Amino acid sequence: MITGKILRDAIISGANAIINNKTTVDELNVFPVPDGDTGTNMSMTIGAAKKDLMAMGDDCTVSQVASTAASCMLRGARGNSGVISSLLFRGFSKALKDKTTADAADLKAALRKGVDSAYKAVMKPTEGTILTVAREACEKAESMDETDIVALWTAVVEAAKVSLANTPELLPVLKKAGVVDAGGQGIIFVFEGMLKVFKGEGMIEAAEEKKPAPEAFEAKGVYSKDLEKTAENGYNTEFIVHKNEKASAEKLRALLEMIGTNVAVVDDEGLIKCYVYTTNPGKALTEAVKHGNMTHIKIKNVNQALADLVAKGESLAKQASEANSDEQFKYVAVDEDVKFGFVAVAAGEGLENMFRDLGVDAVVTGGQTMNPSTEDILRAAQSVPAKTVFVLPNNKNIIMAAEQAAKLADRELIVLPTRTVPQGMTAMLNFDPEASANDNAVTMGMAAEGVQTGSITFAARNSDFEGHKIKRGDILAMENGKLAFVEKNVEKAAVKLTKQMMNRDSSFITIIYGEGISGEEAEAVAEEVRKRAPKTAEVTTLEGNQPVYYYLISVE
């Protein structure tokens, strides 16, 4: 039998285990875009229960511990992996209800209820993920007649490890990248932390967070966790040479390849267009001027740009936490005279203002790299006095957290599964105040599904993904959430991606530019798009100020 004290200490130990290993889990992310990484989301979710559990006395029951942990994790859940983790522990709350102590049979029941809840919460469960690891560990436990809790939980951990090792066989993207599933690895850390307590070896303690050396920078907060300290060739240099009689594209290319990497030299009727990453841009320019006059010279310090992004990431994470606080969203009771209200998730002053202009009552600060918690969304929804509140997550990794908030709210919450900001905007534009809640949900949802979304961002880590050899800092073009191509120039990528998304029926093309992009640069992209768009198409630029994404592109 285990007591409430043992279960309390086991869950705290599991929380510390994932917190200590969150970077290890984050680094299993095979997709190179900056995002709310699995380890970070899971550690914040399970860690949300630590404070309340630590405040419980030694005379607590297993029912009280499980209920407290489940409630805290559910409200603190961030990202899909965090929500699934919270639902696994929700099973403990259900199976151990009204129990003072628990035996092996109770733990088997707890795992089963948790796994079933997690599978039900996912519309299209994908095998080879945390779901598979938890399910196969549960099935191993159910196949045993073991009554000793240590032996049972040891078998659970070992079965989870076997399942994790097999995840690359179920998900080809993992096999190609040579990694296992991040969520599955994360839940194993949690289970191992619990096992240590069940064995009587005491809790895993939270490790002291290491501080980076003063001269280094570390990618943390909302940006990637594994940016290197410096790039080998830190200056992104590009220019155009107007050829003279001695010009030779071959000689220029040879020189650039000697002093740099990622070299691109295009000989184009009187012009030589050059691109190189180098430690010595001056040498590149000195050689180039021998081949003709130079124009369009651009030199960008990649290391400084990435360091700035890291600093900005830390600032944004802090701002998001403050913006989604109790002071920002104060609870209000339902006003029977107010039929509908709206909550949207967005990052960037421009995007937040756009949603407010479209009629959104409360904007939760967050997005791709800042997955807000269930509690953040719940507070925002309950600050809106309407009987029915529509929630627009605007990111596929936030939808599950929003759906959990709907279960906790004291008013009707309808989650529209918008996966991008442009989808959220289109949904709002199709709202009909005279229609019913259900009719609006259908209409707005269908309108959102009809939107093609493109985005231009940067590679946060080196990666070999879907046939692309990607280097940290490369420009990534994403079409409807999938990698379309890799570029070296932001503006070229934006124009090329928009052209790829358009067809003869395209009527509305919206280009939303983010932080670090000027209005002039965005308008230059729009002008190139207009040249390629159908004559009847309307091309518009909007200032979004969004982080991470240089451009968000909507085509309807």
N, C-alpha and C positions, 0 to 999 in steps of 0.2 A: 504493500500500500504506500501511496505518497500522500503527504499532508499538504495543506495549503501553503505552508512555509516552503516546502520543497518545490512545489510547482511555481510559486512566486520567484524563488531564487533561480529556478531553471529557465524561466522566460527572460529574466534580467540577464542571465548568462548568455542566452541565445541572442538577445539584443546587442550585448557588448561584442559578441563574436562577429556579427555582421557589420557593426560599426567599425570594428578594428580592421575588417577585410573589405571594406566597401571599394577601395581603389582596385584591389585585385579583381573584384567582380566587374567594376566599371570597364576595366581593360579588356574584358571578353567581348565587349561590344564590337561587332564586325562592321557596322555601318559607320563610315568616317565623318558624318556630319556632327556638329556640336548638338548635343541633346541632353535631356534629363536622364542620366545614366542609371542603369538598373541597380547597381550597388548603392548609389546615393539615395534613390527612391526607397529601396527596401530598408536601408538603415534608418531613414527618417520616419518611415511608417512604423516599424517595430520599436524604434527608439522612442516613439511618442508615448509608449506605455510605461517607460522606465520610471519616471518621476512618481506617478500614482502608485505603482507597484512598490517602490521603495518606501513609500509612506505607510504601507500596510503593516500592521503588527504581526508578530509570529503566531498569533492565535487565529489567523484568518483561515477560512475554509477554501477548498479547491474551487467551489462554486463562485465564491467572491473573487478569487484571483482570476479565474477564467473570464468572468463577466467584466471585470475592470480592464483586463488586457484587451479583450475583444472590442469593447466600446472605444477605448483610446486609439487602438490601431485603425479601426474603421474610420474614425474622424480624422486621423492623421494620415490616412492612405494617400500616397502620391504615385502617379503613373500606374500603368497596368500591372506591373510586377508588384507594386506596393498594395494595390487593391486585392490582388490574388492572395498575397501573403496574409492580409488582414482577414480574408474570408476563411483561410485555412485555420486560423486561430478562432474564428467565429464558431467553428465546429467544436472546439473545446468548451466554449460557453454553453452551447446547446446540450452536449453530451454530459457535462458535469453539473448541470443545473440542480440545485438543492442538495448537492452531495458535500459531505464534510471531508471525506478522503476519496481517493481513486485507486482502482486496481488496473491490471493489464487490460481487462475487458473494456474498462472505461476509456483507456487510451486508444484502443482499436476503434471504438465507436466515435471518439473525438476526431480521429483521422478521417474516418469514412464520411462523417458529416461535413467536415471541412472541405474534403476533395469534391464531394457532390455540390456543395455551395459554389465552389470556385468554377467548376465546369458549367454550372447553370448560368453563371454571371457572364460567361464569354459566349457571344453569339455564334462564332465559328471557331471552336477550340482547335488549336494547332498542336499536333503532337511533336515531341522533341523539345518541349519547353518545360518550365517549372511545373506545369500541369501534369505532364507525363511523369516527372520525377516524383512528385507527391503521390500520384495515383499508384505507381508501381511500388513505392515504399509502403503505402497503405495495404495494398494487396498482399505483400509479403507478410505484414503483421497479421492480417486476417487468416492467412494460411497456417499460422502457427497455433499450437495449443499451449504455448508458453505462458506461465502465470507470473514469472519473475520479470519485473519491470525493466531491470537493467539489461537482461538478456533480450527482451522484446525490443527495447529502443536501440540496442546495439545492432540488431538485425534490420531495423528500420533505416538506420544510418548507412549500413553496408548496402542494402538494396537500393537506396537513393544514389549511392556512388556508382553502382553498376548501371543504373538507369541513366545517370548523367553521362557516363562514358559512351553510352549508345546514342545520345542525342544527335551527334553528327551524321549518323546513319539515317535518321529520320528527317533531318533538315539539311539539304545539300549545301546551303549557304554557310553553315557551320563547318561542314567537312572541307569545303574549299578554303576557308580561312584558317583551318587547323585549330579550332577552338571548340569548347563545349558551351552549352546554353548558360547564359549569365544568371538568369533567374533560378535555374536549377542549382547552380553552384551556391547561390546566395542562401537558399533554403537549407542546403546541407550545412553551411556554417552555423545556421540557427539551431538545427537539430543537434549538431555536435556540441554546441554550447549547453544545450539542455542535458545531453547525456552526461556531461562532466558532473553536473549536480546530482543526477540520478545515481551516479556511481559513488557519491559521497566525497568527491574530490574538491568540492567548493566551486564557486562561480569563476568564470572567466572575467577578469577585470577589464574595464575600458582602458585602452592604451592611451598614453599622453600623445596628443597630436603633434607631429613633428613640424617645426617651423623651417621654412626655406632659408638658406644662407642669404645674407643681405644683398650680395651681388647677383643672386639668381632670382628667377621668377618661377612660380609654380602655377600651373593651370588648375584652378579650383573654383568653387562657387558654381556658377551656372554654365561655365565653359568646360571644354574637354579636360580630363585629368592627366593627360599624358603628353602634353606639348613638351618638346625638348627645350633645353635652356637656350640654345641658339641654333639657327640654321647654318649649315656648312657654308652656303653661299647666300649671304643675307640681303643682297640688294637686287631687287627685281628691276631690271633695266630694259627699256624698250625705246626704239627710235626708228626713223625712216631716213634712208640715204638717197638723195637725188643724184644718180650716177654721173660721174665724169668719164672721160675716155679711158682712164686706167682702172675703172671699177671692176671688181671681181667678187661676185657673191661667194664663190668657192673659197677664196682666200679669207674672206671675212668670216665665213662659217668656221673655218679651221682655227682661226685665232680665238673666236668666242668659245669654241669647244675646249681649247686649251686652258682658258681662264674661268670657265663656269660650267653650269649644268642647265638642263631644260632649254637647250638652244633651239631656236626656230629662226630660219633665214629664208625669206620668200623673195625670189627674183621676179619682179613684176613690171615689165616694160618701162624702163627708165628709173624704177624705184627698187630699193632693196629694203624690205621690212624685216627688222631684227628684234629678237627677244632673247634674254639670257638672265639667269640667276648667277651672280658673281660676287666675289669679295672686293673686286676692283673695277667699279663702273668707269672710272676715269680712263683706265687702260683701254676699255672697250670703245669709248668715245674717241680717244686719240687715234686708234687704228681706223675707226670708221670714217673719220674726217678725210683720210687719205683717198677715200673712194668717192667723195662728193660732198655736197652740202647736206647738212642734217636738219631735220624738223621733227616735231612731235616727240621730243625727248622727255621721257618720264623715268624717274628713279625713285623707287619706293623701298624704304628700309623695312624688310619683312619682319625682322626680329622685334623692332620697336612697335610695328603694327600689331603683332601678336601679343606683345607685352601689354599694349594698351587695351586689347580685347580682354585679356585676363583681368586687368584692373577694373575695366568696365563691368565684367562679369560679377566680380565681388560686390561692386556697388549696386548693380541691379538686383542681386540676390537679397541684399539688405533692404533695398527699396521695396521689393515685392513683399517681403515679410512685414514691413511697416504698413504698406498700402492695404494689405489684406487683414489688418488687425481688427480687434474688437472696436477700436475707436473709429475706424473707417466705416465699418458696416454695423450699425446699431439696430438691434431687433425692433421691429414694429409689428403690431397686430394686423391681421387681415382686415381690410376695409371692404365691406360687402358691395360697395358702390364701384370698386375698382376691379374690372373683370380680368385684365391682362397686365403682366409686367414682364420685364426681360433682364436677363443676366448674360453677359458675354465675357469670355476670357481673351485678353489681348495684352501685348507688351509694346510700349512705345506711345508717347504722348499723342502723336498724330492719329494712330489707330484707335486709341481710346476715345479721342474726340469724335472720330468718324462714327463710331458705334453710338455714342451719345446723341449725335445729330440724327441718327437713324431711329432713335427712340428707345435705346437701351437705358434702363434705370440704374444698373450697377455694373461696373466693369471690374473684373478680378484681374489683377496684374499677374501675368504669367504667359506661358507659351511653350515653345519647343524645349528651351533649356531650363525653364522655371515651371515645372509641373505643380500647379497649386493643389493643396490637399482637399479632401472631401469637406473638411471643416471650413476651409476658405470659401468654397462654393456655397455651402450651406448658409454661412453667415450672410453672404451677399444676397442670396435668395430671400432670406427672412428679414432683410432690410427693405424689401419691396412689399408694399401693402396689398398687392393684388391677390385675388383668389387663385388665379393660375399664373405661374411664372414659367416662361420658356427659358431654358438654359442653352446657350450656344458655346460648347467647349472649344471649337475652332482648332482642335488638334486631336489626332487619333489616340494619343497617349493620355488624354484628359477625360475622354468620354466615360470610362468606367468609374472614375472618381465622381463625376457628375451624377451618374446613375445611382451610386450609393447615397449621395446627398439627397436624391429624390425620395429614398426610403426613410430618411430621418426627418424630413421637413414636416411642419405642421400645416402646410398648404400644398396644393397640387403643383408639382414640378414636372414639366414635360421637357425631357432632354432631346434636343434635335441633334443627331449625330454628325454635326459639322466637323470636318477634318481639317479645314483650313480657314484662314481669315476671309478670303474672298467668298467662300461658301457661306460663312456666317453673314456677311454683308448682303449677299443675294437673298438669303432667307429672310432677313429683316425687310428688304424691299418688297417682298411678296406677302407680307402680313396684311390681313384684312380685318379691321376692327369690328366689322359687322358679322363675320363668320364665327362659327363655334370653335372651341379650343381644338377639338379633334380634326375639324376641317383645315384649320390653320396648320396643324402639325403635319398633315399630309401635303398640303400645298407648299408650305415652306420647305419641307424636306425634299420634295421632288424638284423644286427650283434649285436648291443647293446641289443636288446630285448632278444637275445639268451643267455645273460650272467646272471648267478645266482650270487647274491651278498650277502655275509654275513658280519656281523659286530659285534664286541665285544665292549661294552661300559659299563657305570655304571648307576645305578639308581640315578637320581638327587633329587628324592623325594619319600616319602612313598606312596604306591599306592596299590590298589586292582584292578588288571587289567587282564582281560581275564582268570580268574580263578587262577591267581598267586598273592599270598600275598607278595608284594615286599617291601623291606626295603631300605631306603636310603643307597647307597654304595654297594648294591648287584650288581653282574656282570650280565649284560643282553646280551643274544645272539639273534641277529636279523637276520632273513632270508628273503631277498627280502622286507625289510621294516616292517616285522611283527615279533612280539615277538615269538621266538621259545621256549626258556626255560630260567630259572634263575639259575645261578651258584654262587659259592663262590670263585672260583679260575679262574683267567684269562686264564692261559694256558690250563687248562682242558676244559674250555668253547670253546676255539678256536679249539681244536682238535675234540671235540664232534660235534660242529657245522659243521665243514668241512666234517666230516664223514657223517653227516646227509644230506649234500648237494650233495655228490658224488653219481654217479651210475656207472654201468659197462662201459658206453660210455664216461665217463669224460676223457678228454685228457690233459687239461691245468688247473693247480691249482696254483693260485698266492696268496701269503700271504704277505700283506703289513703291516708292523708294525709301530706303532706310537710313539709319545713322551713317554718317560719313559720305553720303552721296548728296551732291548739290542739286539744286533745281535745274541748273543748266545742263549737268550731266544727264539727268533723267529726261529732260526735254530732247536732248540729242538722241537718246535711245528711242524715244517716242517718234521722232522724225524719221529715223531709219525704219521703224516699224510701219509707219504710214506709207512709205514707199512700197512696201511689200504686202500690205493689207488690202482686202477687197475695198473698192472705191466707196462703198456704202458704210463701211465699218467706222465706228467712232472710237478714236484712240485718246485716252485720258491719262494724265499723270496726277498722282496724289502723294502728298508728303506723309509718310507713315511714322518716320522716326524709329522704326522697329530695329532692335538689335539682331545680330546674327545673320539676318537675311538682307543682302544688299538690295534685292528687288523681290517683290511678290507680284506675280502677273496673273491676271484673271482674263479668261477668254470665254465669251458666251455667244 
